[in-house]
Amino acid sequence: MNRTRTTRTTRTTRTATSAATGRRTAASALAALACTIGLTLHGASTAQAANAYDGKDPQATGCSDNSTTLSSAPLKTGTGQQVGTIEMRYSYTCKTQWIRIHSTVTDCSGQPCGNEARIHRTASTSDGGTAWFGRSPYVDSGEPYQWSRMVYTPNTRACGTGWADTGVNYAHPNGRAGSEICG
């Protein structure tokens, strides 16, 4: 009789322990789900917006006012014709970088030219992680400049690329598609 009582007590204890473990597991899963939803809604990735200037326009923010060119390269077509310059710009005031395209071709057969400028910040936890920003709307006919959005880089190096539309073909940094400049 003693043996039966012990077995029942053990079974009851196991059942109660299993139920408590199941409730804790369910509560943990619910808490993890709530955190995931909260981080998704509020932006968990620092790469998306590490700083107020990430992804902003350098001219609209005034960051281009106190800026300098860190590096540059000629924009050349596949035949070697230079039609402009690509520059890595840096703002001392805002501690940001962006790519600026300057093209000598401002009219593409009566249509606006489709220049593009892209920049990326390499992985850096102090500056906010990897980030890519670009800008490729058509520039107004007669407008020689196109620039990317900015990345915050007080401690990190950024690189970028772009191209200039000539109306017949495209010009890339040093004449090579995908080639980047860094600063």
C-alpha positions as CSV (number, residue, x, y, z in Angstrom):
1,M,0.0,0.0,0.0
2,N,2.8,2.3,0.7
3,R,4.3,1.7,-2.7
4,T,1.0,2.7,-4.5
5,R,0.8,5.9,-2.5
6,T,4.4,6.9,-3.4
7,T,3.7,6.2,-7.1
8,R,0.6,8.4,-7.1
9,T,2.4,11.2,-5.4
10,T,5.3,11.0,-7.9
11,R,2.9,11.0,-10.8
12,T,1.0,14.0,-9.4
13,T,4.2,15.9,-8.8
14,R,5.4,15.1,-12.3
15,T,2.1,16.3,-13.8
16,A,2.2,19.5,-11.7
17,T,5.8,20.2,-12.7
18,S,5.1,19.6,-16.4
19,A,2.1,22.0,-16.3
20,A,4.2,24.7,-14.6
21,T,7.1,24.2,-17.1
22,G,4.6,24.4,-20.0
23,R,3.2,27.7,-18.6
24,R,6.7,29.1,-18.2
25,T,7.6,28.1,-21.7
26,A,4.4,29.6,-23.1
27,A,5.0,32.8,-21.1
28,S,8.6,33.0,-22.3
29,A,7.5,32.5,-25.9
30,L,4.8,35.2,-25.5
31,A,7.4,37.6,-24.0
32,A,9.8,36.9,-26.9
33,L,7.0,37.5,-29.4
34,A,6.1,40.8,-27.8
35,C,9.8,41.9,-27.9
36,T,10.0,41.0,-31.5
37,I,6.9,42.9,-32.4
38,G,8.0,45.9,-30.4
39,L,11.4,46.0,-32.0
40,T,10.0,45.6,-35.5
41,L,7.5,48.5,-35.0
42,H,10.1,50.8,-33.4
43,G,13.1,49.8,-35.6
44,A,15.6,47.4,-34.0
45,S,18.3,47.9,-36.6
46,T,20.7,50.7,-36.0
47,A,21.7,50.3,-39.7
48,Q,18.5,51.9,-40.7
49,A,18.9,55.1,-38.8
50,A,22.0,55.4,-36.6
51,N,22.0,59.1,-36.5
52,A,19.6,61.9,-37.4
53,Y,21.6,62.6,-40.6
54,D,21.5,59.1,-42.0
55,G,19.6,59.0,-45.2
56,K,19.1,62.8,-45.3
57,D,19.9,65.3,-48.1
58,P,23.2,67.1,-47.6
59,Q,21.9,70.3,-49.2
60,A,18.6,70.4,-47.4
61,T,20.3,69.9,-44.0
62,G,23.0,72.5,-44.6
63,C,25.7,69.8,-44.2
64,S,27.1,70.6,-47.6
65,D,27.9,74.2,-46.5
66,N,31.1,73.2,-44.6
67,S,32.2,70.2,-46.6
68,T,35.3,69.0,-48.5
69,T,36.2,66.4,-51.1
70,L,38.0,63.4,-49.6
71,S,38.5,61.5,-52.8
72,S,37.4,61.6,-56.5
73,A,37.7,59.8,-59.7
74,P,36.9,60.6,-63.4
75,L,33.6,59.3,-64.8
76,K,34.5,57.7,-68.1
77,T,32.5,55.9,-70.7
78,G,33.5,52.5,-72.1
79,T,35.5,54.2,-74.8
80,G,37.5,56.2,-72.3
81,Q,35.7,59.6,-72.8
82,Q,35.6,61.5,-69.5
83,V,32.2,63.2,-69.0
84,G,32.4,64.1,-65.3
85,T,33.7,63.4,-61.9
86,I,32.5,61.3,-58.9
87,E,33.5,62.7,-55.5
88,M,33.3,61.4,-51.9
89,R,32.2,64.5,-49.8
90,Y,32.6,65.0,-46.1
91,S,30.9,67.5,-43.8
92,Y,32.9,68.6,-40.8
93,T,29.8,70.1,-39.2
94,C,27.6,67.0,-39.5
95,K,30.3,64.3,-39.6
96,T,28.7,62.7,-42.6
97,Q,29.7,61.5,-46.1
98,W,28.0,61.3,-49.4
99,I,28.7,60.8,-53.1
100,R,28.4,63.6,-55.5
101,I,28.3,63.2,-59.3
102,H,29.3,66.1,-61.5
103,S,28.5,65.5,-65.2
104,T,29.4,67.7,-68.2
105,V,26.4,66.1,-70.0
106,T,23.3,68.0,-68.9
107,D,20.9,67.2,-71.7
108,C,20.3,63.6,-72.8
109,S,18.8,63.9,-76.3
110,G,16.2,66.4,-75.1
111,Q,15.4,64.3,-72.0
112,P,16.6,64.6,-68.4
113,C,19.7,62.6,-67.7
114,G,19.4,59.7,-65.3
115,N,22.5,60.0,-63.1
116,E,22.8,57.9,-60.0
117,A,24.9,58.2,-56.7
118,R,25.1,55.5,-54.0
119,I,27.0,55.4,-50.7
120,H,27.5,52.8,-48.0
121,R,28.9,52.8,-44.5
122,T,30.9,49.8,-43.5
123,A,30.0,47.9,-40.4
124,S,30.7,49.9,-37.3
125,T,28.8,49.7,-34.0
126,S,30.0,53.2,-33.0
127,D,28.5,54.8,-36.1
128,G,25.5,52.6,-36.4
129,G,26.3,49.6,-38.5
130,T,26.2,49.0,-42.2
131,A,24.0,51.3,-44.2
132,W,23.3,52.0,-47.9
133,F,21.7,55.1,-49.3
134,G,21.3,56.1,-52.9
135,R,19.6,58.6,-55.1
136,S,18.7,58.2,-58.7
137,P,16.0,60.5,-59.8
138,Y,16.5,62.2,-63.1
139,V,18.2,65.5,-62.8
140,D,16.7,68.6,-64.4
141,S,18.0,69.3,-67.9
142,G,21.0,71.7,-67.4
143,E,21.7,70.6,-63.8
144,P,25.2,69.1,-63.6
145,Y,25.1,67.6,-60.1
146,Q,23.5,64.6,-58.5
147,W,24.3,63.4,-54.9
148,S,23.4,60.5,-52.7
149,R,21.9,60.7,-49.3
150,M,24.3,60.9,-46.3
151,V,25.7,58.4,-43.9
152,Y,27.0,59.4,-40.4
153,T,30.7,58.6,-40.3
154,P,32.7,60.3,-37.5
155,N,34.7,57.0,-36.8
156,T,34.1,55.0,-40.0
157,R,35.0,55.0,-43.6
158,A,32.4,55.1,-46.3
159,C,32.6,54.0,-50.0
160,G,30.3,54.7,-52.9
161,T,29.7,54.5,-56.6
162,G,27.5,55.9,-59.3
163,W,27.2,56.7,-62.9
164,A,26.4,59.5,-65.3
165,D,24.0,59.2,-68.2
166,T,25.3,60.6,-71.5
167,G,22.2,60.0,-73.5
168,V,24.0,57.3,-75.5
169,N,25.7,55.2,-72.8
170,Y,26.8,55.5,-69.2
171,A,30.0,56.7,-67.6
172,H,31.4,55.0,-64.4
173,P,34.2,55.7,-62.0
174,N,37.5,55.2,-63.9
175,G,35.4,53.7,-66.7
176,R,34.5,50.5,-64.8
177,A,30.9,49.7,-63.8
178,G,30.6,49.0,-60.1
179,S,34.0,50.6,-59.3
180,E,33.9,52.5,-55.9
181,I,35.7,55.4,-54.3
182,C,36.3,55.6,-50.6
183,G,37.1,58.3,-48.1
